[in-house]
């Protein structure tokens, strides 16, 4: 197996993978060049996160590409990907990490914490009467594995949770709807909107100026999915006009967020560096090992990606 990531600890991943599959020969690719020690023809599996262009061409016997995360938009958008199975990580620990981050963001906005932070900086004692969770309508835009887990966690804390998905996705305790025609009505009932959609051709700039205008005046906005799902210029305009009163943004159209972005200086925006959920080697290694076993046994892999759908 070849491992490539400029963002993850290769030593930790190698140890976790070999603990799950002791006979696995894990080779770490050079981050700058993508080069690997030894004979490239030995490589059967690639565990990667955003490898350089042309990376896969050097491995003639590759049988499986494993994406080092749940979001595969950067991988399926490439034009150098071999025609072979691609899988994504589906790790309960990733889902729990995401759900806890979403809960933090929602609680921060629901309990008016940014208001108190501003008052503290100004030396003002400023009281805002708290609302109960039941009085706060939270819309979860996207009910995939991560979105569903986050929605159910919000339900557990008593929020009035509504969910939107491309196709029907019933969830206990969540008022769900689906399809583009239902989107305006869904957005109109979200005091706090949490964007949790994958990035595909259909979802790119789904949240444009027109759709942001469907939100209640002064709504709170959270994006923990992918930056390009949101038209960033339209979001900045909505934040400046007060259509959106506050935002917590973990993802952006360009990452790292450029120094010249107006989002850095906006008092009503919290910027975090794409860390809402990450792959955990100790828990994810077992499913990677299982997919390798399946390939070797001629069986279908788990969590296979459909490149035409983008997830």
DOROLO-508393 format. One line per field, with one value per residue (C-alpha): z, y, x; residue in one letter; residue number from 1. Coordinates in steps of 0.001 Angstrom, whole numbers, padded with zeros to 6 digits. Layout:
<nodes>
Z	c(Z / ...)
Y	c(Y / ...)
X	c(X / ...)
residu	c(A / ...)
num	c(NUM / ...)
</nodes>
This chain:
<nodes>
Z	c(000000 / -000681 / 001750 / 000661 / 002650 / 003326 / 006296 / 008233 / 010304 / 008136 / 011068 / 013062 / 010054 / 009205 / 012776 / 012839 / 009460 / 010345 / 013687 / 011759 / 009022 / 010149 / 006748 / 004960 / 003492 / 003889 / 001948 / 002583 / -000519 / -000584 / -000070 / -002534 / -005433 / -004721 / -005209 / -003295 / -002273 / -003887 / -006973 / -007840 / -009458 / -005958 / -005004 / -005012 / -002802 / -002364 / 000794 / -000166 / 000532 / -002345 / -004051 / -006817 / -010428 / -012141 / -008830 / -009771 / -013145 / -011538 / -010041 / -012900 / -010624 / -008488 / -007531 / -005025 / -004106 / -000532 / 000172 / 003490 / 004581 / 003957 / 001343 / -002067 / -004216 / -004646 / -005734 / -008206 / -009869 / -011147 / -014744 / -013874 / -011686 / -012820 / -013562 / -010438 / -007128 / -004932 / -001308 / 001325 / 005076 / 007079 / 010660 / 013660 / 015377 / 012466 / 012736 / 016485 / 016064 / 013447 / 015541 / 018566 / 016505 / 014976 / 018449 / 019674 / 016752 / 017181 / 020961 / 020507 / 018233 / 020032 / 023369 / 021836 / 022824 / 020013 / 021409 / 024841 / 023370 / 021648 / 024826 / 026843 / 024408 / 024800 / 028601 / 028561 / 030811 / 028207 / 029035 / 026397 / 027692 / 026790 / 024561 / 025089 / 022580 / 021619 / 020453 / 018101 / 014625 / 013277 / 009620 / 008608 / 004878 / 003868 / 005645 / 004670 / 007279 / 008953 / 008556 / 009982 / 013014 / 013678 / 013253 / 015740 / 018236 / 017993 / 018551 / 021662 / 023009 / 022449 / 019341 / 016777 / 013972 / 010301 / 007617 / 003840 / 001469 / -002259 / -001827 / 001038 / 004292 / 007308 / 010703 / 014059 / 015679 / 012591 / 010298 / 006920 / 003379 / 000076 / -003458 / -004893 / -004793 / -001000 / -000458 / -000214 / 002429 / 004354 / 004381 / 005434 / 008684 / 009724 / 012516 / 012340 / 009114 / 009123 / 005667 / 005496 / 001788 / -000291 / -003109 / -006480 / -009763 / -008414 / -005071 / -006203 / -005223 / -004233 / -001489 / -003711 / -003095 / -004026 / -001590 / 001209 / 000881 / 001734 / 005257 / 007981 / 008398 / 010900 / 010627 / 011791 / 009242 / 009765 / 007020 / 007919 / 004511 / 001558 / 000788 / -002833 / -001810 / -000816 / -003039 / -000753 / -002224 / -001727 / 001845 / 002597 / 001192 / 003329 / 006433 / 005700 / 005100 / 008209 / 006223 / 008018 / 011429 / 012311 / 010764 / 011785 / 008800 / 008820 / 005024 / 002214 / -001564 / -001393 / 001409 / 003284 / 003400 / 001557 / 003682 / 001638 / 002347 / 004060 / 006269 / 008425 / 009625 / 010107 / 013767 / 013137 / 011680 / 013373 / 011068 / 011820 / 009608 / 008211 / 011342 / 012196 / 011655 / 010690 / 010058 / 013195 / 012347 / 015278 / 014410 / 010607 / 010015 / 010578 / 007708 / 005412 / 006233 / 005595 / 002136 / 001269 / 002408 / 000223 / -002846 / -002264 / -001896 / -005043 / -003048 / -003374 / -001272 / 001416 / 001068 / -002634 / -004293 / -007408 / -009332 / -011448 / -008308 / -006547 / -003329)
Y	c(000000 / 003570 / 006323 / 009957 / 012963 / 016350 / 016798 / 013508 / 011841 / 008994 / 007282 / 007107 / 005814 / 003207 / 001890 / 001690 / -000041 / -002614 / -003274 / -004056 / -006022 / -007041 / -008407 / -005133 / -003373 / 000349 / 002767 / 006500 / 008687 / 011838 / 014803 / 017067 / 014638 / 011696 / 009337 / 006049 / 003928 / 000507 / -000932 / 000982 / -002195 / -003704 / -001194 / -002625 / -000121 / 003651 / 005431 / 009097 / 012622 / 015078 / 013507 / 015498 / 015308 / 012177 / 010385 / 007208 / 006719 / 005431 / 002385 / -000028 / -002728 / -000564 / -002340 / -000013 / 003686 / 004506 / 008130 / 009370 / 010931 / 010997 / 013778 / 012598 / 015711 / 016453 / 012870 / 012278 / 015657 / 014548 / 013506 / 011078 / 008653 / 005018 / 003088 / 000953 / 000901 / 003998 / 003910 / 006554 / 006264 / 005612 / 005771 / 006186 / 008231 / 010695 / 010988 / 011577 / 014187 / 015995 / 015797 / 017273 / 020144 / 020883 / 020799 / 023287 / 025629 / 025426 / 025940 / 028898 / 030632 / 029464 / 030817 / 034136 / 033570 / 035815 / 038670 / 038234 / 037971 / 041327 / 042866 / 041644 / 043212 / 046490 / 046225 / 046067 / 043974 / 042879 / 040556 / 038583 / 036393 / 032750 / 030755 / 027071 / 024571 / 023687 / 027272 / 027166 / 025729 / 024141 / 023117 / 020438 / 020715 / 017230 / 014004 / 011683 / 009709 / 012767 / 014959 / 012334 / 011757 / 015495 / 015953 / 013176 / 014640 / 018002 / 016238 / 014616 / 018093 / 019215 / 021380 / 021632 / 019918 / 019936 / 018105 / 018368 / 015776 / 015099 / 011970 / 010832 / 010201 / 009651 / 010231 / 009797 / 013158 / 015151 / 016891 / 015850 / 016964 / 016307 / 017575 / 020985 / 022099 / 021696 / 023705 / 027238 / 026190 / 024297 / 027298 / 029670 / 027714 / 027579 / 029946 / 028218 / 026500 / 023798 / 022964 / 019290 / 018460 / 016749 / 018800 / 017614 / 019230 / 019653 / 021167 / 023604 / 027090 / 025573 / 028194 / 031262 / 034746 / 033654 / 030758 / 032685 / 035171 / 032394 / 032174 / 034148 / 037633 / 037417 / 033650 / 032008 / 030082 / 027146 / 025410 / 022240 / 020551 / 021987 / 025646 / 025652 / 024453 / 028129 / 031158 / 032891 / 036356 / 036054 / 034886 / 037887 / 040200 / 038521 / 038882 / 042562 / 043275 / 041435 / 038857 / 036440 / 037782 / 035384 / 032540 / 029769 / 028625 / 025630 / 025311 / 027801 / 028085 / 028468 / 026808 / 028007 / 031054 / 033836 / 036686 / 039181 / 037475 / 039855 / 036961 / 037307 / 040765 / 040262 / 040486 / 038250 / 035354 / 032587 / 031037 / 027567 / 025763 / 022765 / 020632 / 019785 / 016086 / 014158 / 010508 / 008705 / 006083 / 003756 / 003361 / 003755 / 001207 / -001759 / -000818 / -000141 / -003597 / -005113 / -003551 / -004849 / -008311 / -008041 / -007096 / -009998 / -012339 / -011007 / -009512 / -006111 / -003300 / -001347 / 002365 / 002393 / 005799 / 006433 / 009005 / 010018 / 011110 / 012496 / 010496)
X	c(000000 / 001082 / 000052 / -000105 / -001293 / 000224 / -002125 / -001997 / 000729 / 002109 / 003821 / 000576 / -001344 / 001294 / 001270 / -002546 / -002737 / -000093 / -001799 / -005002 / -003203 / 000306 / 001374 / 000567 / 003611 / 002887 / 005073 / 004941 / 004909 / 007000 / 004664 / 006466 / 006876 / 004574 / 007535 / 007663 / 010639 / 010931 / 009272 / 006081 / 004737 / 004388 / 001694 / -001841 / -003646 / -003497 / -004699 / -004650 / -005757 / -005367 / -002327 / -000570 / -001687 / -000399 / 000139 / -001738 / -000048 / 003161 / 001402 / 000531 / -000917 / -003182 / -006422 / -008106 / -008067 / -009068 / -009937 / -008582 / -011879 / -015621 / -015635 / -014440 / -015039 / -011330 / -010710 / -013539 / -012978 / -009558 / -008894 / -006062 / -007980 / -007759 / -010949 / -011053 / -012951 / -012761 / -013894 / -014447 / -014041 / -017187 / -016003 / -018338 / -015637 / -015632 / -019416 / -019250 / -016523 / -018605 / -021778 / -020009 / -018602 / -022008 / -023557 / -020944 / -021669 / -025431 / -025274 / -022935 / -025429 / -028573 / -027296 / -026098 / -022467 / -021080 / -023204 / -021650 / -018160 / -018643 / -020071 / -017095 / -014625 / -016515 / -016727 / -020535 / -022784 / -025318 / -028205 / -030106 / -032918 / -032192 / -034525 / -035123 / -033784 / -037363 / -037896 / -034906 / -035436 / -032274 / -032144 / -029644 / -029003 / -027854 / -028743 / -025921 / -024030 / -022487 / -025570 / -027920 / -025698 / -025486 / -029254 / -030009 / -027539 / -029336 / -032668 / -031191 / -030471 / -034038 / -033750 / -036550 / -034633 / -035596 / -033649 / -033400 / -031989 / -031968 / -034104 / -036379 / -034509 / -036783 / -035125 / -036823 / -037479 / -036481 / -038971 / -037578 / -038253 / -036552 / -036088 / -035267 / -038906 / -038954 / -035768 / -037272 / -039784 / -037119 / -034774 / -037572 / -037957 / -034291 / -033282 / -029888 / -028828 / -026147 / -024735 / -023703 / -023974 / -021284 / -019804 / -021109 / -022027 / -025562 / -024589 / -021875 / -023114 / -026452 / -026561 / -026468 / -027892 / -031411 / -031433 / -029725 / -032594 / -035059 / -033632 / -035417 / -033950 / -031100 / -030624 / -027397 / -025321 / -022930 / -020923 / -019022 / -019371 / -017460 / -016800 / -018006 / -021486 / -021917 / -021450 / -018963 / -019432 / -023193 / -022631 / -020394 / -023078 / -025759 / -023580 / -023015 / -026701 / -027901 / -029851 / -027515 / -026597 / -023773 / -021818 / -019463 / -017410 / -015088 / -014755 / -014166 / -014083 / -010291 / -008311 / -006368 / -008640 / -006748 / -005416 / -007439 / -010774 / -013237 / -014364 / -011242 / -012245 / -015979 / -016987 / -020008 / -017996 / -016022 / -013412 / -012028 / -009457 / -011402 / -011204 / -014822 / -014085 / -010988 / -010155 / -008925 / -006249 / -006959 / -010643 / -010511 / -007754 / -010076 / -012410 / -009448 / -008092 / -011527 / -011730 / -008274 / -009345 / -012437 / -010398 / -008043 / -011035 / -012729 / -015618 / -017292 / -015846 / -017668 / -018478 / -017730 / -017914 / -019983 / -017868 / -020869 / -022754 / -019715 / -020139)
residu	c(X / X / X / X / X / X / X / X / X / X / X / X / X / X / X / X / X / X / X / X / X / X / X / X / X / X / X / X / X / X / X / X / X / X / X / X / X / X / X / X / X / X / X / X / X / X / X / X / X / X / X / X / X / X / X / X / X / X / X / X / X / X / X / X / X / X / X / X / X / X / X / X / X / X / X / X / X / X / X / X / X / X / X / X / X / X / X / X / X / X / X / X / X / X / X / X / X / X / X / X / X / X / X / X / X / X / X / X / X / X / X / X / X / X / X / X / X / X / X / X / X / X / X / X / X / X / X / X / X / X / X / X / X / X / X / X / X / X / X / X / X / X / X / X / X / X / X / X / X / X / X / X / X / X / X / X / X / X / X / X / X / X / X / X / X / X / X / X / X / X / X / X / X / X / X / X / X / X / X / X / X / X / X / X / X / X / X / X / X / X / X / X / X / X / X / X / X / X / X / X / X / X / X / X / X / X / X / X / X / X / X / X / X / X / X / X / X / X / X / X / X / X / X / X / X / X / X / X / X / X / X / X / X / X / X / X / X / X / X / X / X / X / X / X / X / X / X / X / X / X / X / X / X / X / X / X / X / X / X / X / X / X / X / X / X / X / X / X / X / X / X / X / X / X / X / X / X / X / X / X / X / X / X / X / X / X / X / X / X / X / X / X / X / X / X / X / X / X / X / X / X / X / X / X / X / X / X / X / X / X / X)
num	c(1 / 2 / 3 / 4 / 5 / 6 / 7 / 8 / 9 / 10 / 11 / 12 / 13 / 14 / 15 / 16 / 17 / 18 / 19 / 20 / 21 / 22 / 23 / 24 / 25 / 26 / 27 / 28 / 29 / 30 / 31 / 32 / 33 / 34 / 35 / 36 / 37 / 38 / 39 / 40 / 41 / 42 / 43 / 44 / 45 / 46 / 47 / 48 / 49 / 50 / 51 / 52 / 53 / 54 / 55 / 56 / 57 / 58 / 59 / 60 / 61 / 62 / 63 / 64 / 65 / 66 / 67 / 68 / 69 / 70 / 71 / 72 / 73 / 74 / 75 / 76 / 77 / 78 / 79 / 80 / 81 / 82 / 83 / 84 / 85 / 86 / 87 / 88 / 89 / 90 / 91 / 92 / 93 / 94 / 95 / 96 / 97 / 98 / 99 / 100 / 101 / 102 / 103 / 104 / 105 / 106 / 107 / 108 / 109 / 110 / 111 / 112 / 113 / 114 / 115 / 116 / 117 / 118 / 119 / 120 / 121 / 122 / 123 / 124 / 125 / 126 / 127 / 128 / 129 / 130 / 131 / 132 / 133 / 134 / 135 / 136 / 137 / 138 / 139 / 140 / 141 / 142 / 143 / 144 / 145 / 146 / 147 / 148 / 149 / 150 / 151 / 152 / 153 / 154 / 155 / 156 / 157 / 158 / 159 / 160 / 161 / 162 / 163 / 164 / 165 / 166 / 167 / 168 / 169 / 170 / 171 / 172 / 173 / 174 / 175 / 176 / 177 / 178 / 179 / 180 / 181 / 182 / 183 / 184 / 185 / 186 / 187 / 188 / 189 / 190 / 191 / 192 / 193 / 194 / 195 / 196 / 197 / 198 / 199 / 200 / 201 / 202 / 203 / 204 / 205 / 206 / 207 / 208 / 209 / 210 / 211 / 212 / 213 / 214 / 215 / 216 / 217 / 218 / 219 / 220 / 221 / 222 / 223 / 224 / 225 / 226 / 227 / 228 / 229 / 230 / 231 / 232 / 233 / 234 / 235 / 236 / 237 / 238 / 239 / 240 / 241 / 242 / 243 / 244 / 245 / 246 / 247 / 248 / 249 / 250 / 251 / 252 / 253 / 254 / 255 / 256 / 257 / 258 / 259 / 260 / 261 / 262 / 263 / 264 / 265 / 266 / 267 / 268 / 269 / 270 / 271 / 272 / 273 / 274 / 275 / 276 / 277 / 278 / 279 / 280 / 281 / 282 / 283 / 284 / 285 / 286 / 287 / 288 / 289 / 290 / 291 / 292 / 293 / 294 / 295 / 296 / 297 / 298 / 299 / 300 / 301 / 302 / 303 / 304 / 305 / 306 / 307 / 308 / 309 / 310 / 311)
</nodes>
